[in-house]
Amino acid sequence: MTATIAPIKVSSDQDSTADYTVELTDRTATVRYRSKLWPDEETEVARIDHRDGRIAAVAWGETWQRMWSSALRVEVIARVQHLLIEHGPLRTRST
């Protein structure tokens, strides 16, 4: 798999969403956030290791782990898993 960058939206409520990007490679998915106040800077939110399209480990940035509720962290993981299914080896594998 070559590197794929895809946007995801994460929301604590329906009225407000934040834009993140996910960079997928053969072994990792890196979630980044770009603030509207500082659009030239990106912050790494999480680095997710995956094997064969399945999440193996998640390392959160310290600030993001403290700041986010567990529900938001689960939402990010679910969106990354969905991207892995769409773009990863599970999509091309026949059953």
JOBELGI-V592832 format. One record per residue. N is the residue number from 1. PHI is phi in radians with two decimals (999 if undefined). Layout:
<<N:PHI> <N:PHI>>
This chain:
<<1:999> <2:-1.45> <3:-1.14> <4:-2.14> <5:-1.99> <6:-2.33> <7:-1.43> <8:-2.36> <9:-2.00> <10:-2.22> <11:-2.48> <12:-1.57> <13:-2.63> <14:-1.27> <15:-1.47> <16:-2.37> <17:-2.22> <18:-2.13> <19:-1.67> <20:-2.27> <21:-2.11> <22:-2.15> <23:-1.80> <24:-1.71> <25:-2.21> <26:-1.05> <27:-2.14> <28:-2.35> <29:-2.23> <30:-1.90> <31:-1.67> <32:-2.24> <33:-2.11> <34:-2.09> <35:-1.22> <36:-1.22> <37:-1.31> <38:-2.23> <39:-1.16> <40:-1.48> <41:-1.99> <42:-2.03> <43:-1.99> <44:-1.35> <45:-1.54> <46:-2.72> <47:-2.07> <48:-2.03> <49:-1.48> <50:-2.43> <51:-2.31> <52:0.91> <53:1.41> <54:-2.04> <55:-1.18> <56:-1.86> <57:-2.75> <58:-2.24> <59:-2.04> <60:-1.52> <61:-1.11> <62:-0.98> <63:-1.08> <64:-1.20> <65:-1.15> <66:-1.27> <67:-1.33> <68:-1.60> <69:-1.30> <70:-1.11> <71:-1.11> <72:-1.20> <73:-1.12> <74:-1.12> <75:-1.09> <76:-1.09> <77:-1.06> <78:-1.11> <79:-1.18> <80:-1.16> <81:-1.04> <82:-1.08> <83:-1.11> <84:-1.09> <85:-1.17> <86:-1.17> <87:-1.95> <88:-1.71> <89:-1.16> <90:-1.17> <91:-1.21> <92:-1.58> <93:-1.33> <94:-1.63> <95:-1.93>>
